[in-house]
Amino acid sequence: MAENKFSRIQLRRGMKANLKLVNPMLKEGEPISEIDTGRLKIGDGINRYNSLKYVGGGSGGAPSIVSFIIKSAKTNTGDIYSSSLIPNGCTISELVLYYTISSNPDNIKITSSTDEYYNESYPEGLSGELKISNVSITEDKTFTVTLITDETTVTENVVLNFSPYYYYATIQSSTIPFLDSSRNDSDMGEYTKNLISSRSFTTENISCDPNEYIYILLPTIHFGSSQYVSFTDISNNFTGGFVLIGGSTTQIINKYGHADSFNVYRSMNHSLGTKSFKIS
């Protein structure tokens, strides 16, 4: 009966740091394995180890960051926001960050100021989700993802922004009762609200029925107390524009107990139909 004989093949191998230090010249087709990273290079008979690309993607050069976003933020009251825009006054207890990279680095870190939330060597896969829990975030915060490959470092930032709302409604009256007073967000009734992060933004499809005026409340944190605000109709032109109502601001307290001050603007004409405005 024939005897089975097996041969065992072992690749040339070593720790990455040692291989980089020695920088061997490999013959054409000769493989070499990094024990600590699990990555493989194959010689071409021309370039030394440090200049060779890894098998299956990645190289000695730096990978690029395809995307780095805030996927969701959960408040300590259980509300979840699926963007980097968060209402003023709330406390973020859980944050989910998501990154995508072009090729595998030697190390990936996610930090904010002096805090380090993630640090992994030779991460598997080209994308990942990181959950930061039990951390109270109560103000604007910048997170940085850092990729390190050999001596090259690539970074990208994403910002968690705490922002005020703006409010709008259509009302069959040229005056409103709550100017120069303070009210809770929950008492805003027919008003629609959206978060804003800057002085320039666009409203979408405000529907104004016959005899209704459009009211828009803009936070003074972005617009100050000035009447010089531009309302550009991007749907169809109309005459009249908007006028600043009252001689002072009104205050609205959101569900997290944070109070913002607002200027109140009203369309000079009523019965305008459906409108979209760029406000700046």
N, C-alpha and C positions, 0 to 999 in steps of 0.2 A: 504494500500500500504506500502511495506516494506521501512524503512528509511535507506539510505546509510550512513554508518559511516566510516570515514577514520582515520587511525592512522598515526602519524608523528614520524619517527625515527631520532634521532639526535645522531651522533657519539661522543664519547669522543674526545676532541679537545683542541688545544692551539697553541700559537706561538712557533715556533721551538726553539728559545732561551730559553723560559720558560720550555718547555718540556725537553730540555737537562739538564737544571739546576735541575729540580725536579727528572728526571730520574725514572719515575714510573715503577713499576712492573705490567705488564698486565697479565690477566688470559689467558689461552689457548683459542685462537679464538677471543679474544677481540680486536676490531679495535680502532685505534686512528689516528686522522687527524691533519696535520700541516696546520693551517689556512693560513699562509703567503706563503707557498711553494706549497700547493695543494697535497702534497705527503702523503702516507698512510702507516702505519705499523700495523701488526697484532701480538698480543702477543702469546708466546708459553708456558707461565706459568713457565719458567725457567730463561730467560734472561730479564734484565731490558731494558728500552726503547733505551738507547744509543747503545746497542749491537745488536738490531734487524735490519734486512734488510728491505728496503722499498719494497712495493708491486710493481711489474711490472718492476723490474730492478733497479740498483743502490743500494748503501749501505752506511753505515757510513764510509767505506774505500774510498780510492782515486780512481777515474776512471783513465784509462790510455788514452794517446793520440795515436790514431791509425795513424793519418797522419796530417801534417800541412805543406801546400805547398803554393807557389806563383802561382796562376792560370793564371794571365795575368798582363802585365804592359803596360800602354799607355803613349806615350811621348806627350810633348806639341806640337809636329808637327802632331799628329794623328796616328803615327805608333803604332802597337800593337805587343808585344812580349809575347808568351805563355809559358814562363819559367822564371826561376830566373836569367837567363843570359842576360845582357843588354849591348849594345855597349857603349864604352867610349864616353863621351862628351854629351850624351843626357840628357834631364830632364824628369823625370817621374812625370806626373801630376795626374795619376789615377792608383791605384794598387788594385788588387783583390786577397784576401787571402782566403784559404779554409781549414777548419779543420774538422776532424772526431774524435769522442771520444767514449769510450766503454760504458759509462753510464753517467747520468746527474750529474754534480757537483753543488755545491751551488752557485758558481760564476765562470765566465770566463772572462779573460782580455787579450787584445792584446796590447803590448807596444813596443816601440823602444827607447832605452836610457831613456830620461826623458819624452818622449811623450806617451800619452795614447790615443789609437785609438778606443778602444772598452771596455766596462765594463757592464756586464749584470748579474743580479742575477737570479738563477734558470732558465737557458735558456731552451727553448723547443726544443726537437729533439736532435739527437746525431751527427748532422753535421750542418755546417753553412757556409755561404759565406759572407765575409766582404769586402766592397768596401771603400777604402780610396781615397777621392777626394780632389782636390784643395790643394795638398801638393807637393811641389817641392823637389824631391829626386834627388841629383846630384852626389852621391858617394855611395860606398858600405854601406849597411845598414842591421842590424840584427833586425829581429822582433821576439818577444817572446810571445807565448801563455801560459797563466797561468791558471790552474784549481785549485780551492780551494774547498775542501770538509771537513767540520768540521775544525780540526786543521791541516789537511794534504794539502800540496801544491805540484803540479806536473807542470813542465815547459818543453817546447821544443822550439828550435830556428829554424828559416829559414832565409837565407841570400840572399839579393838582390845583385848580383855581377855585377859591371861594368867591362867589359872585352874588349880586343882587338880582331880583326879578325886575321885569317891566310888566305893566298891566295895560290891557286895552278892552274896550267895550263899545257897543253902539246903544245910544240912549235917546229916547224921544224928549229931550229937554236941552235947553241951552245953558242950564245951570245944574250943578250937582251939590248935594247937601253936606258932604263931609270935608270940604276944604278947611284948612287951618285947624284940623283936629287930628286925632290919632285913632286908628282902628286896627283890629286884628286881621290877618290875612284870610282867616276863615269867614270873615264878614264881608268879603268883597263881592259876594253874590254873582252877578252876571259877568264879572270881569274874567278874562283869560290871562294867564300869567306864563311867562317864559324867562329862563335865566339868560343873562347877557354877560359878556366878558369885556366889552369895550364900548366906545362911543359910537361906533359904526356897525350897524346890523340891519337886517331886512325883516319886516313883518310879511306874513303870507296870507293873502285872501281874506281880508276883513270884510265881512258881508254887512252892508249898511242898507237896511230896508227903508221904505218911504218915511219921511219925517224924522229919521234917526240921524243923530250926529255921531261922529267917531271921537271917542275920548282915548287918549294915550297918556299913561303915567310913566315918566322917565326918572330913574334914580339920579339924585344930585351927585353921587359919588363919581359918576361918569360925565354928567352934563352940567354940573354946577348949578347956579341959580340964574343963569342967563336965559334970555328969551331967544338967543341966537342959535337955534337948532334948525337943521335943514331936513325937510320932509320931501323926498323925491318920489313921485308916483311912478312906479315902474310897470303899471298895468295900462292905464289910460289917463291922459292928462285931464285935470279938472281945475277949475278956477277957485280961488279963495284961500287955499292952503290951510295952515293951522295957526291958532292963536294961543298964547300962554294965558291960563285962567288964574285969577286971584293974585294977591300981592305977596304971598308967602308959600312955603312948601307944606305938603301934608305928609304925615308919618304913617307907615304901615309896619306892623310887627308880624314877622313870618312865624311859622309853626315851631321854629326852634328858639323863639323868644328874641330874635335879633330885629332891631328897628332900623329901617332905612327911610330916608327922606326923599320925597318925590316932587317934581314939577308936574302940573296937570295941563295937558294941551287938548284943545277941542278943534275939530274941523270947523272952518268958518261957514261952510254950507252943509246942508243935510241931504238925505236921499241920494247918496253917491254911488250906490251899487256895490260891487265887489272890488276891493282895492288891495294892492300890495305896495308897501312903501319901503324905500331905503332911508334910514334915519341916521344922521351924522351931525 
